[in-house]
Amino acid sequence: MSLSNRLGLLGRKVGMMRIFTDDGDAVPVTVLDVSNNRVTQIKTVETDGYTAIQVAFGTRKASRVTKPEAGHLAKAGVEAGEVMSEFRVTADVAADYKAGVQVPISLFAIGQLVDVQGTSIGKGFAGTIKRHNFHSQRASHGNSRSHNVPGSISMAQDPGRVFPGKKMCGHMGDESVTTQNLDIVRIDEARQLLLVRGAVPGSKNGHVVVRPAVKVKLKKGAI
């Protein structure tokens, strides 16, 4: 997808529910609150070396904002937000916006495919079975206290070491994850809500980034 179509919205994961189609089919959807996305800065090639639109979402107490950030927001004439991010766009798209304006939810349409980025739920320290879908070892016939261990991890005398990136036990979750090609089922413009089919990364009230899909799948029968 071209860079000009990558302008998206910041939001919050409200939770999951289901809606019914006219045919009576139940559709599981995730509700995303994308209200009050406000532009805090327009970056240009002349001043910043690239073109982008910086957007803020949510609210934050003035006492929780640093002085440099407060001055940056005051220059744009917007209130502080919980999260701030930027979207790389072309100069033509950036020219349609200016600091202080609100990015409308009409940026997206019903039936459009989007990519939703969020922070996955942290699972703490996990073993290889849970973390990497390893199989457990035999539960009987001489297996002594080695049911859920990963097994041998090293090599022979040459090279005699563990290669970097080996799948082992460790911290699981709490990382940036993007779910692609989610269908927008419904848009509530009054409450600034997006209802997308399926699940998105993260827990309730977690922050998300919604962008137009970069890998749009062709429908069956399409050329």
N, C-alpha and C positions, 0 to 999 in steps of 0.2 A: 504494500500500500504506500502511496506517496506520502511524503512528509507533511504535506498540507492538510491531510485528513487525520492527523494524529492528536489534535487538540481534544482533551478529555476533561473529566471532572473528578474532583476529590470528594470523598463521602465517608459515610459511616454505615457499617453493617448493623441493621436493626434486628434482623432475625429471619427465620424461615416460616412459611405458611403454605397453604395451597389455595389455588383458585380453580374455578370450574369453567370449562369452555361451553359454548352454546350446545355442543353435542353431549355434554354431561361428563366429559373426561376431566379427571383431577390432574392438575399440573402443579408440581412442587416448585416453588419460587423462593428466591431470596430477596428481601426488601432492603434497598439501599437508599439512604438519605443523602441526597446531593444538593441540599439547599444552601443558598447564599455563598456560592463560589465567586469570590471577588478577585479582580486583577490587582496585584500589588506592584507589578513592574512589567514593562515591555522592554525586553533586551534586544539590541540591534547589533549588527555587524560592526558598525562604527564605534560603539561604546563598549561592547562586551566581546566582540569577536565572533558572535553567532546570534541567531535569531530565536527567541523563545518568549513564551508568555508565562509569567510567574503568578500562581494562584494560591489563595489562602482559603481555608475552610474551618468552620467552628468558631468558638469564642475562647478567649483567655483573659484572665485578670491582668490589669495593667501592672500590678506589682510583680507579675511573673514574666515580664518582658524586659529584656536587656535594653539599655539606652541606645545602642546602635540600631537594634531592630525597631525600637519605638520611633526613632527618627526616620527610619526607612518607611515605616507604615504611615507615619504622619505626612510624609511627602506625597504618598499616594492617596491620602485621605480616607483610609480604611481602618477598621478596628483589627486588633490582633486576633489571630486564629490559633487553633490547636495544632494544625499542620500546615505546612507551606511547601509547595512543589512547583516545578515548572515543566512545560511541555514544549519541545522543540517543534517549531512550525516554520513555514515559509514566510517571507516578508509580506506577501499578499494577505495572508491570514492575520498576521500580527498587525497589519495596518487597519483592520476592522475593529480593533480593541484599543482601549487606552486605560491607564491606571485609574482605579476607582469604580469601574463599571462591573456589573455582575454578568458572569457567564451563564446563559440561559440553559435550562434543561432541554429545550428544543434542539440542542446540539445533537441529541439522539432521537431515533424514531422507533416505533413499534415494529418488531420483526428484524431489527438490525442486530448483527453479531458484534459482541464486544469482548474485550479481554479485561478481566478484573484481577488486580494485584492487591495482595494483602499479606499480613504476617501470620503464619501458621501457628496453631496452638502449641505451646511448649509441652513436651512430654518428659523433660528431665533426662537423666542418664538411662539409656535403654540398651538392651542386649542386641545381638545380631539378628535374632529371630524376629523381634518386633521392629527393629530399625531397618533391616535389609531383607526381610522376608526369607531368612535362612530356614532350612529344615532342621528339626531336632534330631539327635542321634537315637539309636535304638533304645527302647525302654526296658529291655530285658536281655537275656543271653549273654551275660558276662560284662555288660556295660556298667562300670562302677563310677558313679558320681560324674558322669560326662554326658548327661542327657541334653543339656541346653548350652553346652560350650561350643564355640565356633569351630574347634578343631585346629589342625596345624596351620600356622600362619607364616612360617619361615621357609627357607629353601635348603638346598644342599650346601656343601661347603663353599661352592662357587655358585652364585655370588654371596651366599651366606648372610643375607640381610632381608628385612621386610621392605618391600617397595612402598614408596609414598602413595597414599590414596587407597590403601588396603581397607576393605570393608570390615570394620571391627566395631566393638562396643563404643558408645560415646553419647554426646548430647544429641537429642532428637527434637525436632520442631523449632519453633521460635525463629523462623527464617522467612525471607521474602519469597512468596510463591505466587505464580500467575496462572489462573485458569482461563483457557482460551476458548473462543467461539461459544460464548453464552448468548442465548437468544433473549432479547428484550420482549417480554410478554405484554407488559402493561406499563403505562406512564401516568402517574398522578401529578399533574402540573400544579394543582392547588397546594398540595403538601410537599411538592418537590421530591417525589419518590420514584425510583426505578425498580421494577419488578422483573428480575431475570430468572430464566429457567435454570434450575439446578442449584448446586451449592457453590459458595465462594470461600476462599481461604480465610481463616481467622475465627475468632470468637465473637459473640455479640458485643456491639459497641466498638468493635475494632475498626481502624481506619482502612479505607480501600481507595484504589485509584482505578477509574473506569476509562478505558480508551477504546476507540474503534478497533476491531479485530484486524490483525496483520496477516493472518492465515485463514482467509475466508474459504470454507470448504464449498466445492461445487455440488449442487444437488444432483441426484441420480438422474441420468438421462441428459444432463446438460453437456454441451459441447465445450 
